[in-house]
Amino acid sequence: MRPAHPHSVLLALSLLAACRGQQEREQADTAVASSDGTALPGLRSAASLPGLRPFALPESVGASSPALARSSEGVVLAWMRDLGEPSVVVATLAEDGEQWLESQVVSAGARILINWADVPAIGETASGRLVIAWPEHHGDDPVAGYGLRVVAATDVGGFAPPWSPDDVRRGPESGFAAFAMSGDALQLIWLDGRDLHGGGHGDHGSGGGTMALRSVAIDDEGRQQGPSQILDARTCECCKLGVGVLGTQAFAAYRDRSEAEVRDIFVAGPGLSPTPVAADGWTITGCPVNGPAVAVAGEQAFVAWYTGANDASATWIARARTLDGFAAPPRFDLGLPGGRVDLLPLADGGALIPWL
């Protein structure tokens, strides 16, 4: 579930696993063609996938900015609610997959920032404790900027008091959080603007300072464990992250920002230096608010993204078995490259690619 512009269309393809038989791959190669009739290798229409169906959401009035994740208790949905007072709400899908259990308010208050692009993030510790992160204004005056608030479920129901990474509440914007579970360690990865100067989204970094990609480990109680670390000291300001774990390596795909304002897609993580996924060479002086997506299926990682390089919109997907290099990516958008991509791993080792 993602917000869409009024005239957008949600499309989906599936990328077949590289390990399939040659005959099946050849059949799949002709299953989908681009707008000019060119076959797209390894892609097929998602309409052929069984089990895809719509389902009712817990509420619709005043609800926006959804995030969906799977936990040990089942499928969890978090969203923003605005019925006079902004709030962050979660609900778990019942075992029958048809109904939602009673929703819970995670946090409420006028400082909560409701934003279509910067939605709540859902994580779970090794002990099975639910952790939620969302953007919130530093104070009562929105001009002061906003940052991340993080909260963990308690053993007796409800949620503990919220905290901020490194206990830092400054800078025009920090957000776009995501969680990745590597071994027994839950990692929170986010875009951190504590060293930015200016007005945040609207300034796109022109006010001085840089946005950074940071991560921090979270313990079984849902609290920060040690100081955060900088994964990349200069990134795009407001493109969402995609996260995953390949083997034991937690990583994020994100839009980098070079000194020359080239904003291509990179991966980085704890112990993993920033590595380009592809060299699009997209030079743009503002943030496009159009970030990458990640899925890990079996022993390979997929990264999908939008680019406007060479004044031409396109969406691409790359795969890798190790994060030090990705295979040459195919374009998959069928001539409809709106972006807003997502990825879901499939049991056959491939991935489902929805986009607008």
FENFEN-V570879 format. One record per run of one state. SS is the DSSP state (alpha for helix, beta for strand, coil for the rest). FROM is the first residue (numbers start at 1). TO is the last residue. If there is no record, write none. Layout:
ss/from/to
SS/FROM/TO
SS/FROM/TO
This chain:
ss/from/to
coil/1/10
beta/11/15
coil/16/21
alpha/22/29
coil/30/32
beta/33/33
coil/34/38
beta/39/39
coil/40/42
beta/43/45
alpha/46/48
coil/49/62
beta/63/71
coil/72/73
beta/74/82
coil/83/85
beta/86/93
coil/94/99
beta/100/100
coil/101/103
beta/104/108
coil/109/111
beta/112/112
coil/113/120
beta/121/124
coil/125/129
beta/130/137
coil/138/141
alpha/142/144
coil/145/145
beta/146/153
coil/154/158
beta/159/159
coil/160/162
beta/163/163
coil/164/164
alpha/165/167
coil/168/172
beta/173/173
coil/174/174
beta/175/182
coil/183/184
beta/185/192
coil/193/199
alpha/200/203
coil/204/210
beta/211/218
coil/219/223
beta/224/235
coil/236/241
beta/242/246
coil/247/248
beta/249/256
coil/257/261
beta/262/262
coil/263/264
beta/265/269
coil/270/271
beta/272/276
coil/277/282
beta/283/283
coil/284/292
beta/293/297
coil/298/299
beta/300/307
coil/308/308
alpha/309/311
coil/312/313
beta/314/320
coil/321/329
beta/330/331
coil/332/343
beta/344/345
coil/346/350
beta/351/355
coil/356/356
